[in-house]
Amino acid sequence: MPGDSPRALSPRAFVLTGIWPDAALAEHHGARVAQALARRLAMVMSDRSISANRLARDSGINRQTIANVLAGSGWPDLLTIASLERALETDLWPGRAM
């Protein structure tokens, strides 16, 4: 994969074919975790009819940060994930099975 540092690229930079977050990815564990997290977050928001604006209010996380997680354009930090999980009262982290 291009670049010396995997953090220099966004998670969706590892897409081989398809469209994020349902794309096939290069062998990069972090990108796959970010992809699984984005899928789970999108599913929970859709199932509960929660907008990014509402989730931002409920979680204290900036709406653009939530949009970036969903779009795979940035690496979410642990505080962001924890705040989203708390607001949604559900786990988003995909675990070791990735």
MDAnalysis code that builds the backbone (N, CA, C; Angstrom):
import MDAnalysis as mda
import numpy as np

u = mda.Universe.empty(294, n_residues=98, atom_resindex=np.repeat(np.arange(98), 3), trajectory=True)
u.add_TopologyAttr("name", ["N", "CA", "C"] * 98)
u.add_TopologyAttr("resid", np.arange(1, 99))
u.add_TopologyAttr("resname", ["MET", "PRO", "GLY", "ASP", "SER", "PRO", "ARG", "ALA", "LEU", "SER", "PRO", "ARG", "ALA", "PHE", "VAL", "LEU", "THR", "GLY", "ILE", "TRP", "PRO", "ASP", "ALA", "ALA", "LEU", "ALA", "GLU", "HIS", "HIS", "GLY", "ALA", "ARG", "VAL", "ALA", "GLN", "ALA", "LEU", "ALA", "ARG", "ARG", "LEU", "ALA", "MET", "VAL", "MET", "SER", "ASP", "ARG", "SER", "ILE", "SER", "ALA", "ASN", "ARG", "LEU", "ALA", "ARG", "ASP", "SER", "GLY", "ILE", "ASN", "ARG", "GLN", "THR", "ILE", "ALA", "ASN", "VAL", "LEU", "ALA", "GLY", "SER", "GLY", "TRP", "PRO", "ASP", "LEU", "LEU", "THR", "ILE", "ALA", "SER", "LEU", "GLU", "ARG", "ALA", "LEU", "GLU", "THR", "ASP", "LEU", "TRP", "PRO", "GLY", "ARG", "ALA", "MET"])
u.atoms.positions = np.array([
    [0.843, -1.182, 0.000],
    [0.000, 0.000, 0.000],
    [0.881, 1.236, 0.000],
    [0.474, 2.306, -0.625],
    [1.304, 3.500, -0.702],
    [1.518, 4.148, 0.660],
    [2.644, 4.838, 0.793],
    [2.919, 5.578, 2.022],
    [3.659, 4.757, 3.042],
    [4.523, 5.408, 3.783],
    [5.298, 4.716, 4.807],
    [4.514, 4.533, 6.095],
    [3.626, 5.460, 6.407],
    [2.862, 5.410, 7.640],
    [1.392, 5.153, 7.345],
    [0.861, 4.054, 7.881],
    [-0.559, 3.771, 7.641],
    [-1.489, 4.863, 8.160],
    [-1.060, 5.629, 9.170],
    [-1.894, 6.703, 9.713],
    [-1.914, 7.924, 8.809],
    [-0.974, 7.988, 7.878],
    [-0.950, 9.117, 6.953],
    [-2.103, 9.029, 5.960],
    [-2.664, 7.853, 5.820],
    [-3.784, 7.613, 4.913],
    [-5.060, 7.431, 5.712],
    [-6.182, 7.763, 5.123],
    [-7.466, 7.524, 5.785],
    [-7.837, 6.055, 5.636],
    [-8.749, 5.565, 6.468],
    [-9.175, 4.169, 6.332],
    [-9.669, 3.828, 4.921],
    [-10.416, 4.730, 4.319],
    [-10.959, 4.412, 2.996],
    [-9.897, 4.434, 1.901],
    [-8.697, 4.904, 2.207],
    [-7.591, 4.859, 1.244],
    [-7.159, 3.417, 0.974],
    [-7.585, 2.496, 1.824],
    [-7.224, 1.092, 1.675],
    [-8.255, 0.300, 0.864],
    [-9.243, 0.992, 0.300],
    [-10.246, 0.351, -0.555],
    [-9.568, -0.171, -1.819],
    [-9.814, -1.439, -2.117],
    [-9.322, -2.035, -3.360],
    [-10.387, -1.961, -4.440],
    [-11.591, -2.384, -4.102],
    [-12.720, -2.323, -5.031],
    [-13.989, -2.030, -4.247],
    [-14.907, -1.356, -4.885],
    [-16.181, -1.066, -4.250],
    [-16.187, 0.297, -3.588],
    [-17.235, 0.526, -2.830],
    [-17.460, 1.821, -2.193],
    [-17.510, 1.630, -0.682],
    [-16.796, 2.489, 0.015],
    [-16.785, 2.483, 1.486],
    [-18.194, 2.658, 2.020],
    [-18.622, 1.967, 3.034],
    [-17.898, 1.038, 3.878],
    [-18.064, -0.426, 3.478],
    [-18.642, -0.661, 2.319],
    [-18.887, -2.043, 1.898],
    [-17.842, -2.557, 0.925],
    [-16.748, -1.862, 0.784],
    [-15.711, -2.203, -0.193],
    [-14.808, -3.323, 0.303],
    [-14.131, -3.945, -0.644],
    [-13.050, -4.874, -0.311],
    [-11.824, -4.023, 0.003],
    [-11.142, -4.349, 1.111],
    [-9.999, -3.561, 1.551],
    [-8.697, -4.330, 1.408],
    [-7.610, -3.581, 1.321],
    [-6.270, -4.166, 1.391],
    [-6.098, -4.781, 2.779],
    [-5.105, -5.588, 2.922],
    [-4.822, -6.247, 4.203],
    [-4.251, -5.215, 5.177],
    [-5.134, -4.540, 5.882],
    [-4.743, -3.539, 6.880],
    [-5.748, -3.644, 8.016],
    [-5.295, -4.191, 9.132],
    [-6.204, -4.457, 10.246],
    [-6.927, -3.196, 10.718],
    [-6.201, -2.096, 10.853],
    [-6.814, -0.859, 11.322],
    [-7.922, -0.373, 10.405],
    [-7.688, -0.446, 9.104],
    [-8.709, -0.025, 8.143],
    [-9.934, -0.930, 8.230],
    [-9.700, -2.214, 8.449],
    [-10.834, -3.142, 8.572],
    [-11.639, -2.888, 9.844],
    [-10.958, -2.542, 10.920],
    [-11.661, -2.193, 12.161],
    [-12.472, -0.917, 11.948],
    [-11.875, 0.087, 11.316],
    [-12.588, 1.342, 11.037],
    [-13.799, 1.087, 10.143],
    [-13.654, 0.185, 9.178],
    [-14.752, -0.160, 8.289],
    [-15.890, -0.831, 9.059],
    [-15.559, -1.782, 9.912],
    [-16.576, -2.473, 10.702],
    [-17.274, -1.499, 11.648],
    [-16.509, -0.586, 12.229],
    [-17.085, 0.412, 13.119],
    [-18.034, 1.321, 12.355],
    [-17.632, 1.764, 11.170],
    [-18.492, 2.628, 10.352],
    [-19.783, 1.906, 9.964],
    [-19.670, 0.647, 9.591],
    [-20.874, -0.130, 9.241],
    [-21.812, -0.238, 10.429],
    [-21.253, -0.566, 11.592],
    [-22.073, -0.747, 12.794],
    [-22.740, 0.574, 13.181],
    [-21.976, 1.658, 13.143],
    [-22.529, 2.959, 13.486],
    [-23.658, 3.332, 12.533],
    [-23.457, 3.143, 11.246],
    [-24.493, 3.458, 10.256],
    [-25.745, 2.611, 10.483],
    [-25.547, 1.331, 10.793],
    [-26.683, 0.435, 11.017],
    [-27.487, 0.871, 12.238],
    [-26.802, 1.157, 13.342],
    [-27.494, 1.568, 14.564],
    [-28.236, 2.884, 14.340],
    [-27.578, 3.831, 13.693],
    [-28.236, 5.110, 13.425],
    [-29.460, 4.920, 12.542],
    [-29.350, 4.088, 11.521],
    [-30.477, 3.836, 10.623],
    [-31.609, 3.117, 11.350],
    [-31.275, 2.066, 12.089],
    [-32.289, 1.293, 12.811],
    [-33.072, 2.147, 13.800],
    [-32.406, 3.118, 14.384],
    [-33.033, 3.962, 15.398],
    [-33.478, 5.315, 14.853],
    [-33.305, 5.512, 13.559],
    [-33.652, 6.788, 12.919],
    [-33.003, 7.973, 13.629],
    [-31.707, 7.830, 13.910],
    [-30.949, 8.885, 14.584],
    [-30.086, 9.598, 13.547],
    [-30.218, 10.902, 13.475],
    [-29.404, 11.697, 12.556],
    [-28.036, 11.968, 13.176],
    [-27.100, 12.364, 12.337],
    [-25.778, 12.747, 12.832],
    [-25.887, 13.961, 13.746],
    [-26.801, 14.868, 13.450],
    [-26.998, 16.037, 14.308],
    [-27.474, 15.636, 15.695],
    [-28.430, 14.744, 15.751],
    [-28.940, 14.291, 17.054],
    [-27.866, 13.532, 17.812],
    [-27.148, 12.637, 17.113],
    [-26.089, 11.876, 17.774],
    [-24.995, 12.809, 18.283],
    [-24.707, 13.847, 17.540],
    [-23.718, 14.830, 17.981],
    [-24.165, 15.487, 19.294],
    [-25.425, 15.879, 19.360],
    [-25.949, 16.477, 20.595],
    [-25.893, 15.485, 21.751],
    [-26.311, 14.243, 21.497],
    [-26.385, 13.237, 22.557],
    [-25.017, 12.774, 23.039],
    [-24.033, 12.770, 22.148],
    [-22.720, 12.217, 22.481],
    [-21.676, 13.269, 22.826],
    [-21.912, 14.516, 22.416],
    [-20.909, 15.549, 22.605],
    [-19.797, 15.498, 21.564],
    [-19.982, 14.677, 20.544],
    [-19.016, 14.542, 19.455],
    [-19.490, 15.416, 18.293],
    [-18.573, 16.158, 17.722],
    [-18.884, 17.039, 16.602],
    [-19.530, 16.257, 15.457],
    [-20.546, 16.852, 14.832],
    [-21.240, 16.176, 13.732],
    [-20.284, 15.826, 12.598],
    [-19.336, 16.695, 12.306],
    [-18.382, 16.413, 11.231],
    [-17.495, 15.214, 11.578],
    [-17.153, 15.036, 12.833],
    [-16.376, 13.866, 13.259],
    [-17.180, 12.596, 13.017],
    [-18.455, 12.632, 13.325],
    [-19.330, 11.475, 13.078],
    [-19.393, 11.199, 11.581],
    [-19.548, 12.235, 10.784],
    [-19.571, 12.077, 9.322],
    [-18.253, 11.487, 8.822],
    [-17.139, 11.907, 9.400],
    [-15.833, 11.374, 8.995],
    [-15.698, 9.893, 9.333],
    [-16.207, 9.481, 10.485],
    [-16.183, 8.061, 10.855],
    [-17.008, 7.263, 9.856],
    [-18.194, 7.747, 9.554],
    [-19.077, 7.053, 8.612],
    [-18.469, 6.982, 7.212],
    [-17.753, 8.035, 6.814],
    [-17.176, 8.107, 5.469],
    [-15.799, 7.461, 5.362],
    [-15.213, 7.075, 6.502],
    [-13.878, 6.485, 6.469],
    [-12.795, 7.487, 6.122],
    [-13.045, 8.750, 6.396],
    [-12.071, 9.779, 6.032],
    [-11.143, 10.154, 7.173],
    [-11.298, 9.505, 8.318],
    [-10.414, 9.755, 9.452],
    [-10.408, 8.569, 10.400],
    [-9.409, 8.537, 11.252],
    [-9.274, 7.460, 12.241],
    [-9.942, 7.897, 13.537],
    [-11.052, 7.276, 13.937],
    [-11.705, 7.683, 15.176],
    [-10.851, 7.309, 16.385],
    [-10.774, 8.218, 17.354],
    [-10.006, 7.903, 18.556],
    [-10.903, 7.196, 19.574],
    [-10.282, 6.708, 20.635],
    [-11.025, 5.927, 21.628],
    [-12.079, 6.747, 22.348],
    [-11.791, 8.005, 22.630],
    [-12.780, 8.851, 23.298],
    [-14.007, 9.050, 22.416],
    [-13.796, 9.222, 21.123],
    [-14.912, 9.354, 20.182],
    [-15.761, 8.094, 20.189],
    [-15.121, 6.950, 20.067],
    [-15.849, 5.676, 20.047],
    [-16.600, 5.481, 21.358],
    [-15.923, 5.722, 22.483],
    [-16.558, 5.541, 23.790],
    [-17.757, 6.475, 23.955],
    [-17.630, 7.705, 23.508],
    [-18.733, 8.668, 23.625],
    [-19.921, 8.266, 22.754],
    [-19.643, 7.776, 21.549],
    [-20.714, 7.313, 20.673],
    [-21.390, 6.081, 21.263],
    [-20.607, 5.140, 21.768],
    [-21.185, 3.932, 22.378],
    [-22.059, 4.290, 23.579],
    [-21.597, 5.223, 24.388],
    [-22.377, 5.625, 25.556],
    [-23.699, 6.263, 25.144],
    [-23.642, 7.164, 24.170],
    [-24.859, 7.843, 23.713],
    [-25.841, 6.860, 23.093],
    [-25.325, 5.886, 22.360],
    [-26.187, 4.903, 21.680],
    [-26.535, 3.707, 22.565],
    [-25.865, 3.598, 23.701],
    [-26.050, 2.474, 24.618],
    [-25.869, 1.136, 23.910],
    [-24.808, 1.068, 23.091],
    [-24.486, -0.170, 22.372],
    [-23.007, -0.185, 22.044],
    [-22.474, -1.366, 21.832],
    [-21.077, -1.503, 21.424],
    [-20.944, -1.243, 19.932],
    [-19.913, -0.508, 19.579],
    [-19.589, -0.271, 18.166],
    [-18.286, -0.973, 17.785],
    [-17.376, -1.098, 18.750],
    [-16.072, -1.705, 18.499],
    [-16.270, -3.148, 18.059],
    [-15.691, -3.531, 16.918],
    [-15.943, -4.861, 16.373],
    [-15.234, -5.993, 17.090],
    [-14.244, -5.719, 17.901],
    [-13.556, -6.767, 18.642],
    [-12.455, -7.417, 17.831],
    [-11.859, -8.416, 18.421],
    [-10.688, -9.086, 17.857],
    [-11.008, -9.900, 16.624],
    [-12.228, -10.276, 16.396],
    [-12.596, -11.144, 15.264],
    [-12.287, -10.525, 13.910],
    [-11.992, -9.236, 13.882],
    [-11.695, -8.564, 12.618],
    [-10.456, -9.170, 12.072],
])
